[in-house]
Amino acid sequence: MKSLSVRPSDLARLTLPIVAFAAAALLSGCGGGKAGGGEAAAKVNRDEISQAQVNFLLAQQRNLRPEQTEGAARQIVDRLVEQQLAIQKAAELKLENEPGVQIALELARREVLSRAYIERTGEAAAKPTPEDIKKYYDDKPALFSERRIYNLQEIAIEARPEQMAEIRERLTAAKNTNEFVEYLKSAGLRFAGNQAVRAAEQLPANTLQAIANMKDGQAMVVPTASGAQVVVLAGSRTQPVTAEQAGPSIEQFLLAERRRKLVEDDMKALRAAAKIEYLGKFAGPAPAASAAAPTASGLSSGDINKGMATK
C-alpha cells in the first residue's frame, strides 16, 4: 500500500440569540420606560416594548420569507413580553445586585460593543471583483473544477512520537488495510476505525490537496495531538462545480476573509499601541498551545450545495 505523509461550541422559550438578546437588553435597560424609543409594540405593566426592538430582532432572522414576517414578528413580541415579565420580577427580587448577574450583564455589554467594533471595521472591506472570484476558482481546482467525492477509511491511532516512523513504514509495506490493522493489534496500539464519504469541501484544508493527489488504494498519515490518523482512499468520483455555480459563495467567502483580515490587522495595531499587563497567574508566558484541529476548507459543503442547487 503506497503511503503519503502530510505535516501538520420552561426557560427555553425565553431564549433569544445571545447577541440579539444582549443588544435588546442593553437597549431597553433594566428599568422601566419606553424601551428603545419610538412606537410601542406592547406594554407590560409600566414598561413598553418598542417596535425598534422588534425590528432589530426580526432582522436577525435568516432566510425569512416575506409571508413569514408577520408571524415571526408576533413571536418576537411574545418572547419580549415574557422576557420583560422576567426582567420585572428580577428587579423586584433585586437580582441585579447579585455578583454573577452583574458579571453577566457586563459581559453582554462587552460582547455587543466588541461586535459593533468588528462590524464597523469590516465595513471598509472592498467587494471582490469578478477577476478576484475567477482567480480563487482557478487556484483551487480540488474544490471546484476537479472536485471529487471521496470514500475514505480513517484510522485514529494513539501513539508516541518515537513510534511514528514504524507506523509509516508498516503502512507503506502493508498490502491492504486489514494487514495494517493486524499490525496495530499485534503492536498493542490503541486505534479506532471509521468509514466516511466526504466531499472535497468537507475535508480539512491542510489535507485536501494531498488527498486530491492520491489514487484509489493509497494512504496517508496525518500527525495528531495523540498520535496519528491514517486516511485510506478507498474510492472516489468526480462531481465538479462550475464557476457560475461557485461564484456567489466564493464572493461571500472572499468578502468575509477581507473583513476578518481588516479586523485582525486593526487589532494588532491596537495591541501594539496599548499598554497591556497580565497579572497574577497570567503574568508568566502563555503555555504552549496544543495541536490544533485541522481547519475546514474556505467554503462549506452547504455553500457548495447551494451553488449546485442540491440538498
N, C-alpha and C positions, 0 to 999 in steps of 0.2 A: 504494500500500500504506500503510494508516494505521499509525502507529507510536506507541508509548508509551515514555516514558523513566522508568527507575527508578533511584533513588540507592542509592548503595551504603552408618598404625602395626604304625658300630654303636652312637652316643650318644643317638639319638632315643628309644630305648626307656627310657632312664633319666630322661627329661624329665618333670617334673611342672609343673602351673600355677605361675607364679612366686611368687605369694603363698603358696599352699599349700606349695610346695617350701621356701620360706624359713621358714615357720612350723614345718614338720616338722623342718627342720634346727636351728632355734633351740630347739625343744622338746627335741630329742634331744641337742643339743650336739655337740661334735666328739670327745668321749671315749667311753669305754665305759660300761657300766652299763645299767640298765633304763630305756630312753628313755621319758620322759613318765610313768612310774609306772603302777601298775595291772596288770591281767592282761596277760601277754605273748602276742603273736600269732605270733612267730617268734624264733629265736635264731640269730645269725650270729657264729660263733666265740665271743668273750667278751661280745658285745653282744646286747641284746634289743630287739626292736621291739614297742611296746606296742599293745594294742587301741585305746587312746585315739588314737594317731596314725592308725590305720586309719580309725577312726570320723570323725576330723576331715577327712581327705581324702575319705572317702566322702560327707560332707555337701556337698562342693564340686561333686559331680556333679549336673548339671542334668537335669531330665526323666527321671530314673532310675525305671523301673517296679519295683514290689516284687519281681517274679520275677527281675529282673536284679541285685538287691542282692548276693546271694551270689557270683555270678561276678565282679561288679565289685570286691567286697572282696578276692577272691583275687588279682585282677590288681594291686590296690594293694599287697598284701602282697609279691607277687613283685617289683614295682618297688622297694619299700622294701628288700627283701633285696639286690637288685643295687645300690641306692644305698648301703646300709651297707657292702657289699664295696668299693665305690669309696671311701667315706669312710675305711675302714680302710687301704686302700692309700695314700691321700693322706696319712694320718697317718704311715705308715711312711716315705714319701718326704719328710716334713716340708714338705708343700706349704702348710700353713697359715702358714708363715713368709714366703712369697713376697708381695711388696708388692701385686701385683694381686689375689691371693686374699684378703688382709686387707681390701682396699678393698671387694671384692665381698661379703664377709661382713658388713662394717659397713653397706653399702648395703642388704643384705637385712634386717638388723635394723631399720634406719631405716624401710624400707618396711612391715614388719609393724607396728611401733609406730604409725606415722602412719596406717595403715589402721585400726588398732584405735581410734585417736582419732576418726577420721572416722565410723566405725560407731557408737561410743558417743555422740558428739554428735548424730548424726542420729536416734537412737532417740527423742529428745524431740519429733520432728515429729508433729503431730496428724494423724490419719487423715482424709482428705477426706470430707465429708458428702455425702449424696445431692444436696443443693442445690448444693454445690460442683461436683459432677460434671455436673449438668444445666447449670449456668451455663457451664462450659467447652465443653460440647457446643453450646449455643445460640450462644455467642460466636464459634464457628469453623465456620460453615456450609460453607465451601470444603473443609474436611477431612471433614465428616460429612454433614449433611442435603443439601447441594448438591455433594457430592464428584463429581469427574469424572476420567475417564481421558483424558490429553492426548496427541495425536500431534504431536510437536514437531520442527521443523527448527532446528538450532542451528549458528551460525557463529561460531567464535572468531577474532577479528581482532587482529593485532598493530598497535598504533597509538600515536602520541604524543598527549598531551592536547590539543594545538592542532588535531589532525585530527578530534576527536570531533564538533565541530559539523557539519562537512561530511558525516560518516558518517551522522549523524541526518537531515540534510536529504535526502541521497540515498536513504536507506531510506524516508523518507516519500513521496518523489516516485516511487519505483520502482513499476511496475505489478505486478510479481511477483518472486519470489526470484531467478529467472535473471537478470533485468535488474540487480538489485542486485549479484549475483555478478560480472557483467560489469564493473560499475563498479569493484569491488575489484581485479579483474585489471588494468584499464586504469590504475588509480592506483598499481599496484605494491605494493599492500598484501598482506602475508602473511596467509593465513587457512586454516582447516580446517573442513570441514563435517561434520555428524553428524545422523542422524535417529534419534529415540527415541520410545518410548511410555512415558509415566510417569504413575503415579497421583498424586493430589494430595499424599499424604504423602511422596512421593519427591522433591518439589520443594523448593528452598531456602525457608526460612521467609520471607526478606525479599523473595521474588518471587512467592510463591504467590498472594496476593490480587490482585496486578496481572495475573497470568496468568488467574486465575479471572474477572476482569472483561473479558478480551479476547474478541472474537468470532473465528470462523474466518477466517483470512486476515490477521489483524492481526499486527503485530510489535512487539517491544520491545527496547530497548538497555539492557544491564546493564554498567556500567563494571567492569573487572577490573584487576589489577595490571599486566598487559602491554598493555592496550588496552580491548577491549570484547567482549561476547558478544551477538550478535543472536539472539533467540528468536522464531521464527515459529510461530504456532499453525495447523498445517495442518488440524486437526480435533479433535473431542473427543466423548465420550459420557458420559452421566451414570451413576453407579454409587453411589448414596447408601449410607450406613451408618446404621443406626438407633441410637437412644440405648441400647437394650438390648445391641446388639452391641458398641458402643464403650465402654460403661460400665466393664468391668474394666480395659481398657487405659488409659482416662482416669484411673481411680483410682490405678493404679500410677505413671503419669506424674506426676500431681499430688503424690503422696507423695514420689517421688524428687526433684521440684523443691523441695518444702518441706525435705527433708533437706539438699539442696545449699545452699539459702539459709541454713539454720541454721549449717552448717559455714563458709560464706563469711562470714557476719556474725561468728562467733566468731573466725575467723582474722584479720579486720580488727581486732577488739578486741585480740587477742594481739599483732599487729604494732604497734598504737598504744601498747601498754603496754611493749613490749620496746625495748631499746637495740640497734639494728641498724646495723652499719657495714660498708659494702662497701669492699674493699681492693684494692690493686694496680690492674690494668687495669679492674676493675669499679667503681672509685671514682667515675668520671665518670657523667654522666647516661646513662640507658639509650637505645640507638639507637631511632629511630622504627620502629615496628612496620610490617611490610609489610602490604599489603592482605590481610585475612583471607578465607579461602574462605567462601562462603555456608554458614551453618549449616543443618542439616537441621530439618525440622519436628519438633515435640514428639513425635509418635507415628510410629514407623517403619512401613514397609509390612508388616513381619512382624506388628506389633501389630494393624494393621487386618485383615490376612488371617486372623489367628487369631480375631478377633472375628466375622468373617464366615464362619468355618469353611470357608475356601477354601485352596487351595495356591498 
